[in-house]
């Protein structure tokens, strides 16, 4: 099933789960992952964070502000590719 990244929010490092990654499947189901700067490190963080809509940074500023894919650390981009390939 095709999965596509639709938004990235960055809280600037205020929490371990700095990045909120929102995805949508070809069936229209949406879900989120949360990730630290290095999700594959033993003390890093990169895991499923829930089903549902995409958080709005204006409504929940503690979640973060939108950024572009190319602004993410390489390891977070790697996590995104793995999720999209599942």
MOPE-V83431 format. One line per field, one symbol per residue. burial: I if it has 16 or more other C-alpha atoms within 10 Angstrom, else O. A space follows every 10 residues. Layout:
burial: ???
//
This chain:
burial: OOIIIOIIII IOOOOIIIII IIIIOOOOOI IIIIIIIIIO OOOOIIOOOO OOOIIOOOOO OOIIIOOOOO OOOOIIIOII OOIIOO
//
